[in-house]
Amino acid sequence: MRYMYAQLLQALKRGEEAILVTTCGASGIAHVLHTGDAATGWSNKRGTENSLCIEKKGTETMIIERFLPRSRMVVFGGGHIAVPLVHIASMLNFDVVLYDDRPSFANAARFPDAREVICDSFGKAGLRVAIRSSDYAVIITRGHKHDEECLRIVLSAAPYYSGMIGSRRRVAIVKKQMMAEGFDQELVDQLHSPIGLAIGAVTPEEIAISILAEVVKERRMRFSWDDGGSAMARIGESTADMEMLEWLATGDGESGAMATVLSTEGSTPREAGAKMVARSSGEVIGSIGGGCAEADVLRDMRDVILNGGFLFKTVDMTDSADENGMVCGGKMAVLIEKIETVGEK
């Protein structure tokens, strides 16, 4: 099991998606992992769009989880706006790549929260950074010339989100120039420029917040909705954080248990796919919502750590919500399974 999570972790770090299929039945619990092209083909064939779905065949329950790499943001320009932008973006769980052509601006000391800092000419950015279709590209260089250099590279790669700083007048001129160079109008129209939400931002910190507010808005548009208008599992990101996956992949010889929210009904603190790990040492990583409901799940997780196996649990928060004045009062279906040590099978 540890080896499987190690494979999952490495696939995500390589920028690949992964499909984890967990089958629960009378004979126990089994896992199969698909990564890279195999995962993409598998999910396309099965129509797996949400981060988690469930199939039942007789006495067996199949849980299909789709993991995509953590969102990556490529920031072109290491000026004053970039400093708070990179810091806050990392807090929002973005892997940030900072790119600038000045050694005094493009360095790890200035951007300790960036996953990668690249110092090179902007004209070489296409060779130094392989922009993915799932990336968020933010262009905030120190001048129009560099902005346009970066924009050509970004438009050619067509990331999920692209934004460029500039006045409306200047942006209109640049867009017209891009179309004259042969870029498709629909692609150019998708550029968020002037970048950021209009919140009257003035300082570098406020401008960074306006940019990230727009990015978060676009990020949260990656939802699937049921007929009743409730948000289903989010598309586009692993629901297990990297700290959790690191422990699942290694564990230091320590056993534990993992709880996964399979489905929700009504108002719940977390959606399907949310995970929580309880280590035998007592440490807890992640959350499925907190409060009395989570404490109840943790008790069952400790039993699973001691006795092994797995169990399905329905968490009903209706009564506790009324008693404690809680906002959430729905139900969650949760799978609890033992996480074995390296030597166990």
C-alpha positions as CSV (number, residue, x, y, z in Angstrom):
1,M,0.0,0.0,0.0
2,R,2.8,2.4,0.8
3,Y,4.4,1.8,-2.6
4,M,1.1,2.6,-4.3
5,Y,0.9,5.9,-2.5
6,A,4.5,6.6,-3.3
7,Q,3.6,6.1,-7.0
8,L,0.6,8.4,-6.7
9,L,2.7,11.1,-5.1
10,Q,5.4,10.9,-7.7
11,A,2.9,11.0,-10.5
12,L,1.4,14.2,-9.1
13,K,4.8,15.7,-8.7
14,R,5.5,14.9,-12.4
15,G,2.4,16.8,-13.3
16,E,0.4,13.7,-14.2
17,E,-3.1,12.7,-13.2
18,A,-3.9,9.5,-11.4
19,I,-6.9,7.3,-10.9
20,L,-7.2,5.2,-7.7
21,V,-9.7,2.4,-7.7
22,T,-10.6,1.0,-4.3
23,T,-12.8,-2.1,-4.2
24,C,-14.5,-3.1,-1.0
25,G,-16.3,-6.4,-0.5
26,A,-16.6,-9.6,1.4
27,S,-13.0,-10.6,0.6
28,G,-11.6,-7.3,1.9
29,I,-10.3,-4.1,0.4
30,A,-8.1,-3.8,-2.7
31,H,-6.5,-0.9,-4.6
32,V,-5.5,-0.4,-8.2
33,L,-3.6,2.7,-9.3
34,H,-3.5,4.1,-12.8
35,T,-1.1,7.0,-13.6
36,G,-0.1,9.2,-16.6
37,D,-1.5,8.3,-20.0
38,A,-3.2,5.1,-18.5
39,A,-5.1,7.3,-16.0
40,T,-6.1,9.8,-18.7
41,G,-7.3,7.0,-21.0
42,W,-9.1,5.2,-18.1
43,S,-10.9,8.3,-17.0
44,N,-11.9,9.3,-20.6
45,K,-13.2,5.8,-21.2
46,R,-15.2,5.7,-18.0
47,G,-16.3,9.3,-18.0
48,T,-14.7,10.0,-14.6
49,E,-15.0,13.8,-14.4
50,N,-15.5,14.4,-10.7
51,S,-12.8,13.8,-8.2
52,L,-14.7,10.9,-6.7
53,C,-17.5,8.6,-7.9
54,I,-19.0,5.3,-6.6
55,E,-20.1,2.2,-8.5
56,K,-21.8,-0.8,-6.9
57,K,-21.8,-4.3,-8.3
58,G,-23.6,-6.9,-6.1
59,T,-21.9,-7.0,-2.8
60,E,-18.9,-5.0,-4.0
61,T,-18.5,-1.2,-3.8
62,M,-16.0,0.4,-6.2
63,I,-14.7,3.9,-5.3
64,I,-13.0,5.7,-8.1
65,E,-10.9,8.7,-7.2
66,R,-9.3,11.1,-9.7
67,F,-6.2,13.0,-8.6
68,L,-4.8,15.9,-10.6
69,P,-1.6,17.7,-9.7
70,R,-1.8,20.6,-7.4
71,S,-2.5,23.8,-9.3
72,R,0.5,25.5,-10.6
73,M,0.9,29.3,-11.1
74,V,3.6,30.7,-13.4
75,V,4.3,34.3,-12.5
76,F,6.2,36.3,-15.1
77,G,7.9,39.3,-13.4
78,G,9.5,39.5,-9.9
79,G,8.6,43.1,-9.0
80,H,6.9,44.6,-6.0
81,I,3.5,43.0,-6.8
82,A,5.0,39.6,-7.2
83,V,6.3,39.4,-3.6
84,P,2.9,39.4,-1.9
85,L,1.3,37.5,-4.8
86,V,3.7,34.6,-4.6
87,H,3.4,34.5,-0.8
88,I,-0.4,34.5,-0.7
89,A,-0.7,32.1,-3.7
90,S,1.4,29.5,-1.8
91,M,-1.0,29.9,1.1
92,L,-3.8,29.1,-1.3
93,N,-2.0,25.8,-2.2
94,F,-0.6,26.9,-5.5
95,D,2.8,25.6,-6.6
96,V,4.4,28.8,-7.8
97,V,7.0,29.2,-10.5
98,L,8.5,32.8,-10.5
99,Y,10.3,33.9,-13.7
100,D,12.3,37.1,-14.1
101,D,15.4,38.1,-16.1
102,R,17.1,40.0,-13.2
103,P,19.2,38.1,-10.6
104,S,18.4,40.7,-8.0
105,F,14.7,40.0,-8.4
106,A,14.7,36.3,-9.4
107,N,16.2,34.5,-6.3
108,A,15.0,32.2,-3.6
109,A,15.8,34.8,-0.8
110,R,13.2,37.2,-2.3
111,F,10.7,34.4,-3.0
112,P,11.1,31.7,-0.3
113,D,7.5,30.5,-0.9
114,A,8.0,29.7,-4.6
115,R,8.5,26.1,-5.6
116,E,10.9,27.2,-8.4
117,V,12.6,30.5,-9.2
118,I,14.0,30.9,-12.7
119,C,16.3,33.7,-13.9
120,D,16.6,34.0,-17.6
121,S,15.6,36.3,-20.5
122,F,11.8,36.4,-21.0
123,G,12.3,35.3,-24.6
124,K,13.5,31.9,-23.4
125,A,10.5,31.3,-21.1
126,G,8.9,28.9,-23.5
127,L,12.0,26.7,-23.3
128,R,12.5,27.0,-19.5
129,V,8.9,26.5,-18.5
130,A,6.6,24.0,-20.1
131,I,3.2,25.6,-19.5
132,R,0.4,23.1,-19.0
133,S,-3.2,23.4,-20.0
134,S,-4.1,23.3,-16.2
135,D,-1.7,26.1,-15.3
136,Y,-2.5,29.7,-14.2
137,A,-0.2,32.2,-15.9
138,V,0.2,35.7,-14.4
139,I,2.0,38.3,-16.5
140,I,3.2,41.3,-14.4
141,T,6.6,42.2,-15.8
142,R,8.2,45.7,-15.6
143,G,7.4,46.8,-19.1
144,H,5.1,46.3,-22.1
145,K,7.8,44.7,-24.2
146,H,8.4,41.9,-21.8
147,D,4.6,41.6,-21.2
148,E,4.1,40.9,-24.9
149,E,7.0,38.5,-25.1
150,C,5.5,36.5,-22.2
151,L,2.0,36.8,-23.6
152,R,3.0,35.2,-26.9
153,I,4.4,32.2,-25.0
154,V,1.3,32.0,-22.8
155,L,-1.2,32.2,-25.7
156,S,0.7,29.5,-27.6
157,A,0.4,27.2,-24.5
158,A,-3.2,28.0,-23.8
159,P,-3.3,27.5,-20.0
160,Y,-6.5,27.3,-18.0
161,Y,-6.1,30.9,-16.7
162,S,-4.0,33.7,-18.3
163,G,-3.9,37.3,-17.0
164,M,-1.8,40.3,-17.9
165,I,-1.4,43.6,-16.1
166,G,-2.0,46.9,-18.0
167,S,-4.4,49.7,-18.7
168,R,-7.5,49.1,-20.8
169,R,-6.2,51.2,-23.6
170,R,-2.8,49.3,-23.7
171,V,-4.5,46.0,-23.4
172,A,-6.8,46.7,-26.4
173,I,-3.7,47.5,-28.5
174,V,-1.9,44.4,-27.4
175,K,-4.9,42.1,-28.1
176,K,-5.2,43.6,-31.6
177,Q,-1.5,43.0,-32.2
178,M,-1.8,39.4,-31.0
179,M,-4.7,38.7,-33.5
180,A,-2.7,40.4,-36.2
181,E,0.1,37.9,-35.5
182,G,-2.3,35.0,-36.0
183,F,-3.6,34.1,-32.6
184,D,-7.2,33.0,-32.5
185,Q,-9.6,35.7,-31.3
186,E,-11.4,33.4,-29.0
187,L,-8.1,32.6,-27.3
188,V,-7.1,36.2,-27.0
189,D,-10.6,37.1,-25.6
190,Q,-10.0,34.6,-22.8
191,L,-7.1,36.7,-21.5
192,H,-7.9,38.4,-18.2
193,S,-6.6,41.9,-18.8
194,P,-6.5,44.3,-17.1
195,I,-5.8,41.5,-14.6
196,G,-7.7,41.1,-11.3
197,L,-11.0,42.0,-9.9
198,A,-12.0,45.7,-9.7
199,I,-11.7,46.3,-6.0
200,G,-10.0,49.7,-6.2
201,A,-6.6,48.2,-5.4
202,V,-3.7,50.7,-5.1
203,T,-0.8,49.1,-3.1
204,P,1.2,46.1,-4.4
205,E,-0.5,44.0,-1.7
206,E,-4.0,45.1,-2.7
207,I,-3.2,44.5,-6.3
208,A,-1.9,41.0,-5.5
209,I,-5.2,40.3,-3.6
210,S,-7.3,41.5,-6.6
211,I,-5.4,39.2,-8.9
212,L,-5.7,36.2,-6.6
213,A,-9.4,37.0,-6.0
214,E,-9.9,36.6,-9.8
215,V,-7.8,33.5,-9.9
216,V,-9.7,31.9,-7.0
217,K,-13.0,32.8,-8.7
218,E,-11.8,31.0,-11.9
219,R,-10.4,28.1,-9.9
220,R,-13.7,27.5,-8.1
221,M,-15.5,27.5,-11.5
222,R,-14.1,24.0,-11.9
223,F,-17.2,22.4,-10.3
224,S,-19.7,19.9,-11.3
225,W,-23.3,20.6,-10.2
226,D,-26.1,18.3,-9.5
227,D,-29.7,19.0,-10.6
228,G,-30.5,20.6,-7.3
229,G,-27.7,23.1,-7.6
230,S,-25.5,21.6,-4.9
231,A,-21.7,21.6,-5.5
232,M,-20.3,18.1,-6.2
233,A,-16.7,17.0,-6.0
234,R,-14.3,19.6,-7.4
235,I,-12.7,18.9,-10.7
236,G,-9.0,19.7,-11.2
237,E,-7.2,19.0,-7.9
238,S,-6.2,16.2,-5.6
239,T,-8.3,16.4,-2.4
240,A,-5.5,14.9,-0.4
241,D,-2.9,17.5,0.6
242,M,0.8,16.9,0.0
243,E,1.7,16.4,3.6
244,M,-0.9,13.6,3.8
245,L,0.4,12.0,0.7
246,E,4.0,12.2,1.9
247,W,3.0,10.3,5.1
248,L,0.9,7.8,3.2
249,A,3.9,7.1,0.9
250,T,6.5,6.7,3.6
251,G,4.9,6.6,7.1
252,D,8.3,5.9,8.9
253,G,7.0,2.4,9.7
254,E,3.9,3.7,11.5
255,S,0.4,2.4,10.8
256,G,-2.7,4.5,10.7
257,A,-6.2,4.9,9.3
258,M,-7.7,7.0,6.6
259,A,-11.2,8.4,6.3
260,T,-12.6,9.4,2.9
261,V,-15.9,11.2,2.4
262,L,-17.7,9.2,-0.2
263,S,-20.9,11.2,-0.6
264,T,-22.8,14.0,1.1
265,E,-26.5,14.9,1.6
266,G,-27.7,18.3,2.7
267,S,-25.3,20.9,4.2
268,T,-21.9,19.4,5.1
269,P,-18.6,21.0,6.0
270,R,-16.6,19.1,3.4
271,E,-17.5,17.6,0.0
272,A,-17.0,14.1,-1.4
273,G,-13.3,13.3,-1.7
274,A,-12.2,15.0,1.4
275,K,-9.7,13.0,3.4
276,M,-8.3,12.7,7.0
277,V,-5.5,10.5,8.3
278,A,-5.1,9.4,11.9
279,R,-1.6,8.1,12.8
280,S,-1.1,5.4,15.4
281,S,0.9,8.1,17.3
282,G,-2.2,10.2,17.7
283,E,-1.4,12.8,15.1
284,V,-4.1,13.8,12.7
285,I,-3.5,15.1,9.2
286,G,-6.3,16.8,7.3
287,S,-10.0,17.2,8.2
288,I,-13.4,16.0,7.2
289,G,-15.1,18.9,8.9
290,G,-14.2,19.1,12.5
291,G,-16.5,19.1,15.5
292,C,-18.4,16.2,17.1
293,A,-18.9,14.4,13.9
294,E,-15.2,14.3,13.2
295,A,-14.4,13.2,16.7
296,D,-16.9,10.3,16.3
297,V,-15.1,9.3,13.1
298,L,-11.7,9.5,14.8
299,R,-12.9,7.0,17.4
300,D,-13.7,4.5,14.7
301,M,-10.4,5.2,13.0
302,R,-8.5,4.2,16.2
303,D,-10.5,0.9,16.3
304,V,-9.5,0.2,12.7
305,I,-5.9,0.9,13.5
306,L,-6.0,-1.7,16.2
307,N,-8.2,-4.3,14.5
308,G,-7.5,-3.7,10.8
309,G,-9.9,-4.0,7.9
310,F,-12.3,-1.3,6.8
311,L,-15.8,0.0,7.5
312,F,-18.4,2.3,6.0
313,K,-19.9,4.9,8.3
314,T,-22.8,7.3,8.0
315,V,-22.2,10.6,9.8
316,D,-25.5,12.3,10.7
317,M,-25.0,15.9,11.8
318,T,-28.7,16.8,11.9
319,D,-29.3,16.4,15.6
320,S,-25.9,17.9,16.6
321,A,-26.5,20.9,14.4
322,D,-29.8,21.7,16.1
323,E,-28.3,21.2,19.6
324,N,-25.1,23.2,19.0
325,G,-26.4,25.9,16.6
326,M,-24.2,24.6,13.8
327,V,-24.5,25.8,10.2
328,C,-24.0,22.3,8.7
329,G,-26.6,19.7,9.5
330,G,-26.4,17.1,6.7
331,K,-25.1,13.6,6.3
332,M,-21.8,12.2,5.1
333,A,-21.0,8.6,4.0
334,V,-17.4,7.9,5.0
335,L,-15.0,5.0,4.2
336,I,-12.5,4.2,7.0
337,E,-9.6,1.9,6.1
338,K,-6.4,0.9,7.8
339,I,-3.1,2.2,6.4
340,E,-0.5,-0.5,6.8
341,T,3.1,-0.2,7.7
342,V,5.7,-0.9,5.1
343,G,6.2,-4.5,6.2
344,E,2.5,-5.4,6.2
345,K,0.5,-6.7,3.3
